[in-house]
Structure formats: C-alpha cells, structure tokens
Amino acid sequence: MLQDYVDCANYIDEFIAMETNDKILEAAVEVKERIDNQFATSGAADCESLQNIYGPKIEDNKDNAEYLDKVIKLMTMFQCNSSDAFFAASEYAYQLDRTAKTAKNLGTLYLKQREDADKALEYYNQSIELDEDKTNMADTYYAIAYIYLSKKDYDRCRTALQKCLSNNPNKGDAYILMAQLYAIKYKWTDDNALNRCAFFAAIDKLEMAKKVDSRPEIAEKANNLIKEYKGQTENLIEDLFMLGYKAGDQIQIKGWINETTTIR
C-alpha cells in the first residue's frame, strides 16, 4: 500500500505540475487530496513510513511552503514530531516565514522532542529578536531561564529572569523561580548563619510573586515555598545576634545574589 501511495502521489504531483487547464487542474488537486486522505486514514502511515516517503523530498522542496506545510501537518497528525523529516520541514518553513512564533515553536520542539537545549536557546533568542510583544518576550525569557537552570548556569538564569520581569513585571512565575534559584545557591560566605539569610531574600521574591500575580496557583506555590524556606531560618536570630544583628535589621546578601533584605 505504501508503494501504491508513493506511485500515485508522484504521478499526480507530476500531472499537476504540467497541467495548464484550470478545470482539469482543479479536478487533479481534488484527486490528490483524496489520495492523501486515504493514505492518512489507512493505518499504514506510521512515523517510519512517513519518514521514508517524505524525508528524501524535503531538500528538493525546501522553497515550497505549501509542500513543507503539508509534511508538517501530516506528521503532526500522526505524532511524528521527533522525526528528521518533521524537523527539516519545520526549519525550512521557518526560513521561508521567519516570525517570533515560528522561532519559538522550533525552540520548544528541539527542547521537548530532542532535548537539545543549545538549539532551543538559539531559536528562543531568534524569537526574541523578532518579537515586539513584551508579554511574549517575557514568556520566552522565562523558558530560557529554565534551560540555564537545568545547565546550572545560575548567573545566566537570573539574567534571563530579570529580562523576563523587565518585559512583564507581573509574571509571578519568574519571581518564584528567582526565589528557588536563591535557595539552590544560597551560600555566599563562609559563615553558615549569614548564608541562611539568603532565604530571607528568597522569601521576599515569593511575597512579590503573590503581590503582582493574583492567580491562585501562584499564591499556592509561593506559600508552600515560604513555609519551606522559613524552616531554613528557624533559630537564626540567635546565631545572628552573636554577629551583631537583630530582627528588623537590613542585611546585604553579597556574592552572586547581591541583594538587601530584612532579618525576621
């Protein structure tokens, strides 16, 4: 059946390419659609088959937006989003229509389907360059921050979060991730008591998340983390008293965090 489909598809494609009579051409296009639909619903269209059929043709059709769109839609229909043909068609389609949305979609594909964080970052950054919508840019910076977090590149993660918040100051998720970042890498000095003060800065971010973002899920997640981080500051006042600090004092968390917070 696969071979029959390939033979029929090739024949009708060649016929359409050569036909000049509009009425006959219209009929041929309808026949082509029926051929494609019969194949798509036959049960013979698995990912390997689709790769074998379309993979060799992608390069020859890299400038054919209609063809590329057909491949992308067909492979999406059969959940073949990790196939080489799908990625090749998606990349060529992007070259023909470079938009922030298509760039971001490609970045997400590489991240989720290929676990290729570097390629995802490349397309996410292209998306930001093409974007003019600050909310969309904030969401893309947030996605970038998560990639850097997975790479344990905490400085770049925080920079991405700062850019996210500069574009959308009301994105509570970014404040929550910033707090988690501080909690992960809270050590900034040789003194254990001073290190634990970083959790005060983390709690500040969580309180800000609740203040700027009214979504219930933000409040729930922030409150759970506040409870967890407060556990890290139990009996801390006594230890800080020996260092000359008391509740209500301002303290600068130096090192990579470099923020001022209140002891409580």
VENCORWO-V428831 format. One record per backbone hydrogen bond with DSSP energy under -1.0 kcal/mol. CO is the residue of the C=O (numbers start at 1). NH is the residue of the N-H. Records with the same first field share a line. If there is no record, write none. Layout:
CO: NH  NH
//
This chain:
1: 5
2: 6
3: 7
4: 8
5: 9
6: 10
7: 11
8: 12
9: 13
10: 14
11: 15
12: 16
13: 17
14: 18
15: 19
21: 25
22: 26
23: 27
24: 28
25: 29
26: 30
27: 31
28: 32
29: 33
30: 34
31: 35
32: 36
33: 37
34: 38
35: 39
36: 40
37: 41
39: 42
44: 46
46: 50
47: 51
48: 52
49: 53
50: 54
51: 55
54: 57  58
57: 61
59: 62
61: 64
64: 68
65: 69
66: 70
67: 71
68: 72
69: 73
70: 74
71: 75
72: 76
73: 77
74: 78
75: 80
76: 79
80: 83
83: 87
84: 88
85: 89
86: 90
87: 91
88: 92
89: 93
90: 94
91: 95
92: 96
93: 97
99: 103
100: 104
101: 105
102: 106
103: 107
104: 108
105: 109
106: 110
107: 111
108: 112
109: 113
110: 116
116: 120
117: 121
118: 122
119: 123
120: 124
121: 125
122: 126
123: 127
124: 128
125: 129
126: 130
127: 131
133: 137
134: 138
135: 139
136: 140
137: 141
138: 142
139: 143
140: 144
141: 145
142: 146
143: 147
144: 148
145: 149
146: 150
147: 151
148: 153
149: 152
152: 154
153: 157
154: 158
155: 159
156: 160
157: 161
158: 162
159: 163
160: 164
161: 165
162: 166
163: 167
164: 168
168: 171
170: 172
171: 175
172: 176
173: 177
174: 178
175: 179
176: 180
177: 181
178: 182
179: 183
180: 184
181: 185
191: 195
192: 196
195: 198
196: 199
197: 200  201
198: 202
199: 203
200: 204
201: 205
202: 206
203: 207
204: 208
205: 209
206: 210
207: 211
208: 212
209: 213
215: 219
216: 220
217: 221
218: 222
219: 223
220: 224
221: 225
222: 226
223: 227
224: 228
225: 229
226: 230
227: 231
230: 233
233: 236
235: 239
236: 240
237: 241
240: 243  245
241: 244
246: 249
249: 263
251: 261
253: 259
254: 258
259: 253
261: 251
263: 248
//
